[in-house]
Every structure is written in C-alpha cells, then in structure tokens.
Amino acid sequence: MQTLAIILLGYFVMFRLMGRNYDAAVLCAGFVGHGLGATPNAVANMGAVCDRYRVFSHKAFIVAPY
C-alpha cells in the first residue's frame, strides 16, 4: 500500500506541482526514494534517472538531499 500510495502521489500531485519538466521528474524520483526509504535511496533514484537519460539535473540534486 505504501509503494502504491507514494507512486500515485508522486505522479498525480508532486510532478504536476513542480512543473511537469525533466527537473520535476528527477525530483519525483527523489520523492519516491524518500517515501520508501531515506535520503540515500532518493539520491540513488535520482542518479538512476539521470544516468538513464544522460542529462544531469542540477536543481534536483541541490534540493532533494536537504
């Protein structure tokens, strides 16, 4: 239930509130990591998204670890 709730909240609420762009997608990956674990999970999720699309999101890596 927690996994489903975090994914739905991330997609339908957080992604739309943050602007529906690449930075928002990376931040949502971090949000899911925080929701299901801790800050290292968030950074790993964001890193995986950035590695997959080969574009680094400076905003996301400044905001999410704090």
HELIX and SHEET records of a PDB file:
HELIX    1   1 GLN A    2  LEU A    9  1                                   8    
HELIX    2   2 GLY A   10  MET A   14  3                                   5    
HELIX    3   3 PHE A   15  LEU A   17  1                                   3    
HELIX    4   4 TYR A   22  LEU A   36  1                                  15    
HELIX    5   5 THR A   39  TYR A   53  1                                  15    
HELIX    6   6 HIS A   58  VAL A   63  1                                   6    
END                                                                             
